[in-house]
Amino acid sequence: MYFCYDHEDGVSFHDTPEKAEAAAQDALDGDQDLASDGWHEEVETICWGRIIEQVQETKRYPAPEGSDFDEFVEYNLVKQDESDTTALRLEMADVAIEWSVLTHLGQKQGLLVPEETRLYEVVSKIHDITKRIKAS
């Protein structure tokens, strides 16, 4: 998860760094368009970045009898995943190593049918992981 802050619109949340950066650039462009009378005094507060931790509900339980509430809810700071693509990129790295080993063996020994089949499986994995990274 990523954020952008600008003095006009406050904080906005984005699912990619590119979208957060584009929002920050749009805010800067807006300030620049109005800069003929001088820059806005808060122009330097425009920023974007990755959210490291965010408050999330972590526990919900029934309130004790006699309470004014039906239940209690606890919130805590929770580390955010860099993105779902982190795991996929690590998986891709593992497959790349597998590819490297198989192609190296193939060059040394001449490709045998089982190894060719295995290479096809690795290429299929790479294609699948790439599609999942692009989709996330």
Z-matrix of the N, CA and C atoms (Angstrom, degrees):
N
C 1 1.446
C 2 1.535 1 107.58
N 3 1.318 2 115.14 1 140.86
C 4 1.457 3 121.94 2 -177.68
C 5 1.526 4 109.15 3 -128.90
N 6 1.324 5 116.26 4 161.34
C 7 1.455 6 120.36 5 -179.61
C 8 1.519 7 109.53 6 -134.36
N 9 1.310 8 114.09 7 162.84
C 10 1.458 9 122.83 8 169.83
C 11 1.516 10 105.80 9 -134.81
N 12 1.320 11 116.23 10 140.97
C 13 1.463 12 120.48 11 173.03
C 14 1.520 13 108.17 12 -125.11
N 15 1.326 14 114.79 13 133.58
C 16 1.459 15 119.16 14 168.35
C 17 1.525 16 108.48 15 -143.50
N 18 1.314 17 115.87 16 153.64
C 19 1.467 18 122.20 17 -172.01
C 20 1.521 19 113.27 18 -67.08
N 21 1.320 20 118.85 19 -17.25
C 22 1.468 21 121.03 20 179.74
C 23 1.527 22 111.72 21 -86.49
N 24 1.334 23 116.77 22 -46.13
C 25 1.465 24 121.36 23 -172.67
C 26 1.525 25 114.35 24 -107.66
N 27 1.314 26 117.80 25 -5.87
C 28 1.457 27 120.25 26 -178.14
C 29 1.520 28 111.28 27 77.08
N 30 1.331 29 115.97 28 -142.29
C 31 1.463 30 121.75 29 -176.19
C 32 1.520 31 109.89 30 -95.39
N 33 1.326 32 115.63 31 136.51
C 34 1.468 33 121.41 32 171.16
C 35 1.528 34 107.34 33 -128.13
N 36 1.324 35 116.54 34 151.11
C 37 1.459 36 121.82 35 -177.11
C 38 1.526 37 109.77 36 -111.74
N 39 1.333 38 115.75 37 144.13
C 40 1.464 39 122.05 38 -174.94
C 41 1.520 40 109.87 39 -139.21
N 42 1.342 41 115.43 40 150.33
C 43 1.458 42 119.16 41 -178.08
C 44 1.524 43 113.93 42 -89.72
N 45 1.324 44 118.14 43 -7.65
C 46 1.472 45 120.61 44 176.99
C 47 1.527 46 109.42 45 -135.48
N 48 1.330 47 116.61 46 154.65
C 49 1.470 48 119.14 47 176.86
C 50 1.525 49 111.14 48 -65.46
N 51 1.319 50 116.90 49 -32.17
C 52 1.461 51 120.01 50 -179.63
C 53 1.528 52 111.30 51 -63.31
N 54 1.336 53 116.47 52 -41.08
C 55 1.469 54 119.62 53 179.69
C 56 1.525 55 111.27 54 -68.12
N 57 1.337 56 116.85 55 -39.22
C 58 1.469 57 119.95 56 178.69
C 59 1.522 58 110.62 57 -65.99
N 60 1.321 59 116.69 58 -42.87
C 61 1.457 60 120.46 59 179.28
C 62 1.532 61 110.52 60 -64.75
N 63 1.336 62 116.72 61 -41.06
C 64 1.463 63 120.37 62 179.29
C 65 1.529 64 110.52 63 -62.44
N 66 1.332 65 117.17 64 -38.97
C 67 1.469 66 120.33 65 178.31
C 68 1.525 67 110.48 66 -63.94
N 69 1.327 68 116.66 67 -41.42
C 70 1.471 69 120.26 68 178.11
C 71 1.528 70 110.70 69 -65.20
N 72 1.328 71 115.86 70 -41.15
C 73 1.468 72 119.58 71 179.18
C 74 1.526 73 110.80 72 -65.12
N 75 1.335 74 116.80 73 -39.44
C 76 1.469 75 120.42 74 176.75
C 77 1.524 76 111.27 75 -60.66
N 78 1.337 77 115.99 76 -40.93
C 79 1.471 78 119.94 77 179.08
C 80 1.531 79 110.47 78 -64.58
N 81 1.331 80 115.78 79 -42.95
C 82 1.469 81 119.76 80 178.53
C 83 1.525 82 110.56 81 -64.43
N 84 1.334 83 116.12 82 -41.97
C 85 1.467 84 119.75 83 177.98
C 86 1.533 85 110.61 84 -60.88
N 87 1.330 86 116.53 85 -40.08
C 88 1.464 87 120.37 86 178.22
C 89 1.516 88 111.45 87 -62.38
N 90 1.331 89 116.34 88 -42.07
C 91 1.465 90 119.37 89 177.28
C 92 1.523 91 111.06 90 -65.34
N 93 1.336 92 115.81 91 -39.00
C 94 1.463 93 119.41 92 -178.53
C 95 1.529 94 110.47 93 -65.37
N 96 1.339 95 116.33 94 -37.52
C 97 1.463 96 119.42 95 178.26
C 98 1.528 97 112.06 96 -60.74
N 99 1.325 98 116.67 97 -29.42
C 100 1.462 99 121.41 98 -178.58
C 101 1.529 100 112.72 99 -98.36
N 102 1.324 101 116.95 100 5.72
C 103 1.467 102 121.06 101 -172.91
C 104 1.524 103 113.98 102 -77.00
N 105 1.328 104 118.64 103 -1.21
C 106 1.472 105 119.55 104 179.68
C 107 1.528 106 110.65 105 -61.95
N 108 1.329 107 116.39 106 -25.88
C 109 1.464 108 120.93 107 176.30
C 110 1.523 109 111.27 108 -96.68
N 111 1.325 110 117.11 109 9.18
C 112 1.466 111 122.32 110 -176.92
C 113 1.521 112 109.62 111 109.01
N 114 1.297 113 115.32 112 150.15
C 115 1.466 114 121.13 113 -179.43
C 116 1.524 115 110.18 114 -66.88
N 117 1.321 116 116.18 115 147.41
C 118 1.460 117 121.73 116 174.57
C 119 1.521 118 107.47 117 -61.88
N 120 1.313 119 117.27 118 139.26
C 121 1.468 120 119.78 119 -175.54
C 122 1.527 121 113.02 120 -66.67
N 123 1.330 122 118.22 121 -16.55
C 124 1.471 123 120.61 122 -179.95
C 125 1.526 124 112.62 123 -106.19
N 126 1.348 125 117.85 124 17.35
C 127 1.463 126 120.66 125 -177.73
C 128 1.530 127 111.31 126 -56.89
N 129 1.322 128 117.21 127 -33.66
C 130 1.463 129 120.07 128 -177.02
C 131 1.530 130 113.29 129 -75.92
N 132 1.315 131 117.16 130 -1.15
C 133 1.477 132 119.25 131 175.96
C 134 1.531 133 111.51 132 -88.05
N 135 1.331 134 117.86 133 -8.65
C 136 1.468 135 120.57 134 177.93
C 137 1.526 136 107.95 135 -66.76
N 138 1.336 137 115.97 136 128.72
C 139 1.463 138 119.99 137 -179.03
C 140 1.524 139 110.18 138 -158.06
N 141 1.315 140 115.78 139 166.73
C 142 1.460 141 121.51 140 173.96
C 143 1.522 142 107.66 141 -148.34
N 144 1.315 143 116.99 142 159.56
C 145 1.455 144 119.60 143 179.38
C 146 1.512 145 112.14 144 -178.86
N 147 1.328 146 114.10 145 -175.54
C 148 1.464 147 121.84 146 -179.63
C 149 1.512 148 108.97 147 -95.41
N 150 1.309 149 116.80 148 137.59
C 151 1.460 150 121.20 149 176.87
C 152 1.521 151 107.77 150 -81.84
N 153 1.329 152 116.11 151 122.54
C 154 1.456 153 122.01 152 -178.92
C 155 1.528 154 110.14 153 -86.10
N 156 1.321 155 116.34 154 -48.78
C 157 1.458 156 121.83 155 178.00
C 158 1.520 157 108.55 156 -134.37
N 159 1.330 158 115.19 157 149.57
C 160 1.454 159 120.34 158 179.16
C 161 1.523 160 107.82 159 -144.47
N 162 1.321 161 116.33 160 144.17
C 163 1.457 162 120.32 161 178.35
C 164 1.522 163 109.10 162 -69.75
N 165 1.336 164 114.79 163 130.76
C 166 1.463 165 121.42 164 178.02
C 167 1.519 166 109.43 165 -140.26
N 168 1.319 167 115.38 166 154.22
C 169 1.460 168 120.16 167 174.03
C 170 1.527 169 107.89 168 -65.71
N 171 1.344 170 116.26 169 128.48
C 172 1.461 171 119.88 170 -178.39
C 173 1.525 172 113.32 171 -117.66
N 174 1.341 173 116.75 172 -17.19
C 175 1.461 174 118.57 173 -178.87
C 176 1.522 175 109.29 174 -156.97
N 177 1.319 176 115.38 175 142.63
C 178 1.463 177 121.79 176 177.95
C 179 1.531 178 105.51 177 -138.74
N 180 1.336 179 116.21 178 129.72
C 181 1.456 180 119.23 179 -179.67
C 182 1.528 181 109.95 180 -149.11
N 183 1.340 182 116.10 181 156.25
C 184 1.470 183 119.79 182 -178.17
C 185 1.535 184 111.24 183 -63.01
N 186 1.308 185 114.55 184 142.02
C 187 1.469 186 119.80 185 176.50
C 188 1.528 187 108.15 186 -74.81
N 189 1.318 188 116.22 187 150.68
C 190 1.463 189 118.58 188 177.99
C 191 1.537 190 111.17 189 -65.23
N 192 1.301 191 115.82 190 154.89
C 193 1.467 192 120.11 191 178.27
C 194 1.517 193 110.22 192 -55.83
N 195 1.315 194 115.65 193 141.23
C 196 1.459 195 120.71 194 179.32
C 197 1.516 196 113.59 195 90.26
N 198 1.342 197 116.54 196 -6.06
C 199 1.463 198 120.19 197 179.04
C 200 1.527 199 109.63 198 -76.01
N 201 1.319 200 115.94 199 155.61
C 202 1.459 201 120.89 200 174.89
C 203 1.536 202 111.84 201 -76.70
N 204 1.326 203 116.40 202 -5.37
C 205 1.461 204 121.46 203 -175.86
C 206 1.525 205 110.43 204 -117.04
N 207 1.329 206 115.40 205 154.53
C 208 1.465 207 120.64 206 175.61
C 209 1.519 208 111.30 207 -80.06
N 210 1.331 209 115.89 208 -33.85
C 211 1.460 210 120.03 209 -178.22
C 212 1.527 211 109.56 210 -152.73
N 213 1.331 212 114.19 211 163.51
C 214 1.450 213 121.45 212 174.95
C 215 1.521 214 108.33 213 -111.83
N 216 1.312 215 115.01 214 147.50
C 217 1.457 216 121.28 215 -179.91
C 218 1.515 217 107.80 216 -128.83
N 219 1.333 218 115.91 217 133.89
C 220 1.463 219 121.10 218 176.41
C 221 1.525 220 108.84 219 -108.21
N 222 1.314 221 115.04 220 141.55
C 223 1.458 222 122.10 221 176.44
C 224 1.520 223 108.16 222 -122.90
N 225 1.323 224 116.31 223 143.18
C 226 1.458 225 121.75 224 177.97
C 227 1.524 226 109.55 225 -143.75
N 228 1.324 227 115.22 226 159.28
C 229 1.460 228 119.63 227 171.68
C 230 1.523 229 107.93 228 -71.46
N 231 1.323 230 116.28 229 129.89
C 232 1.459 231 121.72 230 -178.21
C 233 1.525 232 108.19 231 -125.73
N 234 1.336 233 115.56 232 130.71
C 235 1.463 234 119.43 233 177.07
C 236 1.514 235 108.97 234 -61.45
N 237 1.326 236 115.07 235 137.93
C 238 1.461 237 121.08 236 179.25
C 239 1.523 238 108.83 237 -97.99
N 240 1.310 239 116.44 238 140.49
C 241 1.460 240 120.27 239 174.25
C 242 1.513 241 107.93 240 -62.97
N 243 1.355 242 115.84 241 145.04
C 244 1.468 243 117.98 242 176.58
C 245 1.511 244 108.40 243 -54.63
N 246 1.290 245 115.29 244 -44.60
C 247 1.461 246 122.29 245 173.51
C 248 1.512 247 106.18 246 178.92
N 249 1.293 248 115.49 247 164.40
C 250 1.451 249 119.18 248 176.79
C 251 1.510 250 111.37 249 -63.91
N 252 1.326 251 117.20 250 -20.01
C 253 1.456 252 119.26 251 -177.86
C 254 1.526 253 112.43 252 -75.72
N 255 1.325 254 118.70 253 -14.45
C 256 1.466 255 119.72 254 -179.93
C 257 1.515 256 110.46 255 -58.60
N 258 1.326 257 117.24 256 -49.91
C 259 1.469 258 120.74 257 179.75
C 260 1.524 259 110.50 258 -62.41
N 261 1.327 260 116.53 259 -40.16
C 262 1.460 261 119.27 260 179.55
C 263 1.522 262 111.32 261 -65.66
N 264 1.321 263 117.07 262 -38.06
C 265 1.467 264 119.42 263 178.97
C 266 1.531 265 110.94 264 -67.48
N 267 1.332 266 117.01 265 -36.31
C 268 1.467 267 119.70 266 175.42
C 269 1.522 268 110.27 267 -66.15
N 270 1.320 269 116.47 268 -40.62
C 271 1.460 270 120.58 269 176.38
C 272 1.527 271 110.02 270 -61.18
N 273 1.328 272 116.65 271 -40.71
C 274 1.462 273 121.39 272 178.04
C 275 1.524 274 110.54 273 -62.10
N 276 1.330 275 117.00 274 -40.36
C 277 1.462 276 120.49 275 178.77
C 278 1.526 277 110.46 276 -62.17
N 279 1.338 278 117.66 277 -41.95
C 280 1.463 279 121.26 278 177.62
C 281 1.524 280 110.79 279 -61.43
N 282 1.323 281 116.25 280 -43.42
C 283 1.462 282 120.53 281 -179.86
C 284 1.526 283 109.95 282 -66.59
N 285 1.330 284 117.32 283 -37.07
C 286 1.464 285 120.70 284 178.44
C 287 1.524 286 110.90 285 -63.06
N 288 1.314 287 116.36 286 -38.58
C 289 1.473 288 120.24 287 176.88
C 290 1.527 289 109.25 288 -64.76
N 291 1.318 290 116.19 289 -44.67
C 292 1.461 291 121.23 290 178.13
C 293 1.533 292 110.02 291 -59.09
N 294 1.317 293 116.98 292 -44.19
C 295 1.462 294 122.21 293 177.83
C 296 1.528 295 110.52 294 -59.36
N 297 1.322 296 116.01 295 -46.05
C 298 1.454 297 121.43 296 -178.26
C 299 1.531 298 111.16 297 -60.69
N 300 1.325 299 116.02 298 -45.01
C 301 1.469 300 120.24 299 179.83
C 302 1.524 301 110.10 300 -63.28
N 303 1.326 302 117.19 301 -46.44
C 304 1.466 303 120.11 302 -178.22
C 305 1.523 304 112.34 303 -64.86
N 306 1.325 305 117.40 304 -41.44
C 307 1.460 306 118.75 305 179.66
C 308 1.519 307 111.01 306 -69.33
N 309 1.332 308 116.98 307 -34.58
C 310 1.463 309 120.39 308 176.59
C 311 1.525 310 109.79 309 -64.29
N 312 1.318 311 117.45 310 -45.48
C 313 1.465 312 121.16 311 177.45
C 314 1.526 313 110.63 312 -61.54
N 315 1.334 314 115.10 313 -41.37
C 316 1.460 315 119.42 314 179.34
C 317 1.516 316 112.23 315 -61.47
N 318 1.320 317 117.58 316 -38.63
C 319 1.459 318 121.38 317 179.45
C 320 1.524 319 110.69 318 -69.31
N 321 1.325 320 116.68 319 -36.13
C 322 1.467 321 120.03 320 -177.89
C 323 1.525 322 112.03 321 -76.50
N 324 1.356 323 116.49 322 -36.37
C 325 1.460 324 119.65 323 -170.41
C 326 1.521 325 113.25 324 -111.52
N 327 1.295 326 119.18 325 -4.63
C 328 1.461 327 120.16 326 -171.00
C 329 1.521 328 107.03 327 76.07
N 330 1.311 329 117.74 328 134.64
C 331 1.459 330 120.32 329 -174.41
C 332 1.518 331 110.85 330 -69.40
N 333 1.316 332 114.62 331 125.27
C 334 1.448 333 121.38 332 172.75
C 335 1.510 334 107.85 333 -95.24
N 336 1.293 335 117.86 334 159.49
C 337 1.466 336 121.08 335 -176.93
C 338 1.525 337 112.51 336 -55.09
N 339 1.352 338 120.74 337 -47.01
C 340 1.477 339 118.10 338 -179.59
C 341 1.532 340 112.26 339 -61.17
N 342 1.345 341 117.07 340 -38.31
C 343 1.455 342 118.84 341 179.70
C 344 1.522 343 110.83 342 -68.98
N 345 1.350 344 117.61 343 -36.79
C 346 1.459 345 120.61 344 176.56
C 347 1.525 346 109.81 345 -62.24
N 348 1.335 347 115.56 346 -41.53
C 349 1.461 348 120.36 347 177.57
C 350 1.518 349 109.84 348 -62.84
N 351 1.323 350 116.29 349 -42.29
C 352 1.472 351 121.02 350 179.34
C 353 1.520 352 110.04 351 -63.89
N 354 1.325 353 118.26 352 -39.80
C 355 1.458 354 120.98 353 177.54
C 356 1.527 355 110.40 354 -62.07
N 357 1.323 356 116.47 355 -40.01
C 358 1.461 357 119.78 356 177.37
C 359 1.525 358 110.55 357 -60.96
N 360 1.333 359 116.98 358 -41.21
C 361 1.465 360 120.90 359 178.09
C 362 1.529 361 110.73 360 -62.44
N 363 1.318 362 117.18 361 -41.29
C 364 1.463 363 121.07 362 179.85
C 365 1.522 364 110.47 363 -65.67
N 366 1.330 365 117.19 364 -43.12
C 367 1.459 366 120.53 365 177.62
C 368 1.529 367 109.79 366 -61.15
N 369 1.318 368 117.33 367 -40.22
C 370 1.469 369 120.81 368 177.58
C 371 1.523 370 110.91 369 -62.24
N 372 1.338 371 116.75 370 -40.95
C 373 1.475 372 120.54 371 177.49
C 374 1.523 373 110.46 372 -61.57
N 375 1.332 374 116.42 373 -45.79
C 376 1.464 375 121.00 374 -179.31
C 377 1.528 376 109.78 375 -59.89
N 378 1.320 377 116.84 376 -44.46
C 379 1.464 378 121.22 377 179.27
C 380 1.529 379 110.47 378 -61.53
N 381 1.333 380 117.23 379 -45.26
C 382 1.462 381 121.56 380 -179.46
C 383 1.537 382 112.02 381 -62.93
N 384 1.338 383 116.83 382 -45.31
C 385 1.462 384 120.90 383 -178.78
C 386 1.538 385 109.52 384 -65.46
N 387 1.315 386 116.52 385 -40.85
C 388 1.472 387 120.03 386 178.86
C 389 1.518 388 110.66 387 -59.99
N 390 1.339 389 117.61 388 -43.55
C 391 1.470 390 120.46 389 178.26
C 392 1.524 391 110.57 390 -62.44
N 393 1.336 392 117.94 391 -40.36
C 394 1.461 393 120.29 392 -179.76
C 395 1.520 394 112.04 393 -68.53
N 396 1.339 395 117.27 394 -35.43
C 397 1.463 396 119.99 395 177.27
C 398 1.524 397 109.51 396 -65.99
N 399 1.313 398 117.83 397 -44.49
C 400 1.463 399 121.18 398 179.93
C 401 1.531 400 111.26 399 -64.27
N 402 1.331 401 116.85 400 -33.20
C 403 1.466 402 120.45 401 -178.42
C 404 1.518 403 112.53 402 -76.21
N 405 1.338 404 117.57 403 -21.13
C 406 1.476 405 118.77 404 -176.83
C 407 1.498 406 113.30 405 -92.94
